[in-house]
Structure formats: structure tokens, C-alpha cells
Amino acid sequence: MTEAMRVTVVGCSGSLPGPDSPASCYLVEVDGFRALLDLGNGALGPLQRHCPTGAVDAVLISHLHPDHCMDLLSLYVARNYDPGGPCPPIPVLAPDGAGEHLARAYGRADGRGLTGSFDFRAWTGRQEVGPLTVTVARMAHTVPTYAMRVEHGGRVLVYSGDTGPTDALVEIARDADLALFESAFEEGRDDAAPADLHLTGRQAAEHAERAGVRRLVLTHLPPWNDPSVSLTAASAAFSGSVEMARPGAAFEV
């Protein structure tokens, strides 16, 4: 019998850490393999409740905004300076140029310095990551951003990363068992915002409905949002199960 993927919400706050949640980070575990989908600011602390820093096997970064990648620098410190000795390098799949970008953020003016701990690989359409098959598609956002379709044993998890409305999200989420879709915007409040930025709860649900998603989890809410607004809007537009992400919540896929 194929082992199910276990998905744990480490952080689900959008744009910045909030009082009740760090920024985006999702732990995927299967067959003893542990991968992180994003590692936003504030996430490494609570991650250690679920997984030792030395036990992370791969990190998958949707895009290079701080609320999705910045705690990779903290993971570098934890793995490189562990008193028991440095941990072996792990793959980091990310948009092209991520290694140089993050090294500069760490203070390496020459754009080098993290490669002893991380093997940076630019996203391509489909890659094998341990026992997982990961397919990505470019989303509608202000920087290169990729949604991830994570497959194992015939089961499918889709994570939107950040995106505005786009048919590409529908296609990559086709018939997914579980979809983690951002819903940072609210109708009536954010109507004048750029289209290539975020989804409302209703828009997230409409994309999931068109894709035939079985279970929808709304995430990436900034601290100033009322989760009930997104949940109410999404529930009216989605025929399956819909709920809000919360730190510590776990799902089997």
C-alpha cells in the first residue's frame, strides 16, 4: 500500500508574519522524506516543532519575496553551524538566480556562500524530488512565481504560491486531491489592486472548482484580514470541502 503524503501547515500568513502565524511554509512528508514548500520569514522556529532542521531533505521555493523564502538563510545557519558538524547539502528548487539573490541577502557581496549547504536548481517543468514528482507552472505575480503540483502514489497536492487570476492555476490543479490556494485579497477592499498579484476567496474557489479540486484550503491571509470573509466567499463558489489554513493543521493526501 502506498504511503499517503502528510502536509503540515507551518506558516500561512501572507505578506509578512502575523501574531498567530509565520509566513508561508508547508512541510510535506512521505516515505521518510521531508520537503518544504516555501520557507518564509519566521517559519524556521515553529518548523522545529515538526521536523529537526537537519532532517529537511529538500526545499521548494515558489518565488523570491521574503515571506516565501527568507528563512532559508536561517536554515543555512542551523545546518552549517550545528555543533555536531555541518549537515550535508540539500537541493533547493527555486526561480533562476535564487542562490545569488539569497547569498546577497545574507551579506555575501559576491553572490556566493550558501552552496556548501544548498544545491540550488532552477525550476523546470517537471522534476523528481526524492519520492515526489513535482511539476511547476508560472503564475500571475509581480516576480517569477511558480505553482507546484506535487504527486506521489497517484495522489496530488497543489500549492498556488502567490498569484492573481490565471488559467495556468486551473490547469496545474486539474483533479487535485488537495489544493492550497492563496486568498489574500478581499472583494470590495482590493478591487483596484493590480490583477497580477493575489486572489480573493471567491476567485480561489472558482479556480479550484474549474480544476475539479476535491479539497480546498485557503491560505496566505495577511494579518489584517478576517479569515471568515475569505471562507464565506469561497464556500459560496466551491462545491467541495473548503477550510482555512492554520498553523499546525495537518492533512493526508
C-alpha positions in Angstrom: 0.0 0.0 0.0 1.4 3.4 -1.0 2.0 5.7 1.9 0.0 8.9 1.9 1.6 12.3 1.8 1.3 14.2 5.0 1.1 18.0 4.7 1.6 20.2 7.8 0.9 23.9 7.8 4.0 25.5 9.5 3.1 29.1 8.5 0.3 30.6 6.4 0.4 34.3 7.0 0.5 36.4 3.8 3.0 39.2 3.0 4.5 39.2 6.5 4.4 37.1 9.7 1.4 37.7 11.9 0.8 37.4 15.6 -0.6 33.9 15.2 1.4 32.6 12.3 4.8 32.9 10.5 4.8 33.5 6.7 4.4 30.7 4.2 5.8 27.2 4.9 4.3 23.8 4.3 6.0 20.5 5.4 5.4 17.5 3.1 6.4 14.1 4.4 6.3 10.7 2.7 8.4 7.6 2.9 10.7 9.2 5.4 11.4 12.1 3.0 10.7 15.7 4.2 10.3 18.6 1.8 9.3 22.2 2.5 7.1 24.2 0.2 8.4 27.7 0.8 10.2 28.9 3.9 9.1 32.4 4.6 10.2 34.8 7.3 9.5 33.5 10.8 8.8 29.9 9.8 12.0 28.1 10.9 11.2 28.5 14.6 7.9 26.6 14.5 9.1 24.2 11.9 11.3 22.7 14.6 8.2 21.5 16.4 7.5 19.2 13.5 11.0 18.5 12.0 14.6 19.0 13.1 16.5 21.4 10.8 18.9 18.6 10.0 16.1 16.3 8.8 14.9 18.6 5.9 15.7 16.8 2.7 14.6 19.5 0.1 13.2 23.0 -0.1 10.9 24.1 -2.9 10.6 27.9 -3.3 7.7 29.4 -5.2 9.3 32.9 -5.6 11.8 35.2 -4.0 9.6 37.6 -2.0 10.7 37.5 1.7 7.5 35.9 3.0 8.2 32.8 0.9 12.0 32.4 1.1 13.8 34.4 3.7 14.1 31.8 6.4 16.2 29.8 4.0 19.0 31.9 5.5 18.2 30.8 9.0 18.1 27.2 7.8 21.6 27.7 6.3 22.8 28.9 9.7 21.2 26.0 11.5 22.6 23.3 9.1 26.0 24.9 8.6 26.9 25.7 12.2 25.3 22.8 14.1 27.7 21.8 16.9 27.6 18.2 15.6 29.1 19.3 12.3 27.6 20.7 9.1 24.7 18.9 7.5 25.1 17.6 4.0 23.9 19.8 1.2 20.2 19.5 0.1 18.5 20.5 -3.1 16.7 23.8 -3.2 14.5 24.2 -6.2 13.6 27.8 -6.9 13.4 30.5 -9.6 16.6 31.1 -11.6 19.1 33.2 -9.7 17.8 32.3 -6.2 21.3 31.3 -4.9 22.8 34.6 -5.8 19.8 36.6 -4.5 19.8 34.9 -1.1 23.5 35.0 -0.7 23.5 38.8 -1.2 20.7 39.0 1.4 22.9 37.0 3.8 25.7 39.5 3.3 27.8 37.8 0.6 28.5 40.7 -1.7 30.0 38.4 -4.4 26.7 36.4 -4.6 28.4 33.2 -3.3 28.4 31.5 0.1 25.4 29.2 0.5 26.3 26.5 -1.9 28.0 24.4 0.8 24.6 23.8 2.3 22.3 24.1 -0.6 22.3 22.8 -4.2 20.3 25.5 -6.0 18.4 24.2 -9.0 16.3 26.4 -11.3 12.7 25.2 -11.8 11.9 23.3 -15.0 8.5 22.0 -16.0 8.8 18.6 -14.2 11.4 17.2 -11.7 11.8 14.3 -9.4 12.5 15.4 -5.8 13.1 12.3 -3.7 10.0 10.2 -4.0 8.0 13.2 -5.2 7.2 14.2 -8.7 6.9 18.0 -8.9 5.5 19.9 -11.8 5.5 23.7 -11.9 3.7 26.4 -13.8 4.3 30.1 -14.0 1.7 32.2 -12.1 0.5 35.8 -12.5 2.6 37.7 -10.0 5.0 40.6 -9.9 8.1 38.4 -9.9 8.7 35.0 -11.4 6.4 32.7 -9.3 5.6 29.1 -9.7 2.7 27.0 -8.5 3.7 23.4 -7.6 1.9 20.2 -8.4 3.3 17.5 -6.0 2.5 13.9 -6.9 3.1 10.6 -5.1 1.4 7.2 -5.5 -1.4 8.6 -7.7 -2.3 11.4 -5.2 -1.9 15.1 -6.0 -1.2 18.2 -3.8 -1.2 21.6 -5.5 0.2 24.8 -3.9 -0.5 28.0 -5.7 2.2 30.2 -4.3 1.2 33.8 -5.0 -0.9 34.6 -8.0 -3.6 36.7 -9.5 -6.3 35.1 -11.6 -4.8 32.8 -14.3 -5.9 29.8 -16.3 -2.5 28.3 -15.6 -3.6 27.7 -12.0 -6.6 25.8 -13.2 -4.5 23.6 -15.5 -1.9 22.7 -12.9 -4.5 21.9 -10.3 -6.6 19.7 -12.5 -8.2 16.9 -10.4 -6.0 17.6 -7.4 -6.9 15.8 -4.1 -5.8 18.9 -2.0 -5.2 22.4 -3.1 -3.5 25.1 -1.0 -4.7 28.3 -2.7 -3.8 31.8 -1.7 -6.7 34.2 -0.9 -5.0 37.4 0.2 -7.5 39.9 -1.3 -11.0 40.8 -0.3 -13.7 41.9 -2.7 -14.7 45.5 -2.2 -11.4 46.4 -0.5 -8.8 45.3 -3.1 -10.8 45.8 -6.3 -8.4 48.5 -7.6 -5.3 46.4 -6.9 -3.2 45.1 -9.9 -4.7 41.9 -11.4 -1.3 40.0 -11.3 -0.9 40.0 -7.6 -3.4 37.9 -5.4 -6.7 36.1 -5.4 -9.9 36.7 -3.4 -11.5 33.8 -1.6 -14.2 33.7 -4.3 -11.5 33.7 -7.1 -9.5 30.9 -5.3 -12.7 28.8 -5.1 -13.6 29.5 -8.7 -10.2 28.3 -9.9 -10.5 25.2 -7.7 -14.0 24.5 -9.0 -12.9 24.7 -12.6 -10.0 22.4 -11.9 -12.1 19.7 -10.2 -10.2 20.0 -7.0 -11.6 17.7 -4.2 -10.5 19.7 -1.1 -9.6 23.4 -0.9 -7.6 25.0 1.8 -7.3 28.8 1.7 -4.1 30.4 2.8 -1.7 33.4 2.6 -4.0 35.8 4.5 -2.2 39.0 5.7 -2.6 39.7 9.5 -5.2 42.5 8.7 -7.6 40.1 7.0 -10.6 38.5 8.7 -10.5 34.8 7.7 -14.3 34.5 7.8 -14.5 36.9 4.8 -12.4 34.6 2.6 -14.1 31.4 3.9 -17.6 32.7 3.3 -16.8 33.9 -0.2 -15.1 30.7 -1.1 -17.8 28.4 0.3 -20.3 30.1 -2.0 -18.3 29.3 -5.1 -16.9 25.8 -4.4 -18.8 22.5 -4.3 -16.2 20.5 -2.3 -14.7 20.9 1.1 -13.2 24.2 1.9 -11.4 25.4 5.0 -8.9 27.9 6.3 -5.2 27.0 6.8 -3.9 27.4 10.3 -0.5 26.7 11.8 -0.1 23.1 13.0 -3.0 21.8 10.8 -2.1 18.5 9.1 -3.7 16.9 6.0 -3.2 13.4 4.5 -3.2 13.3 0.7 
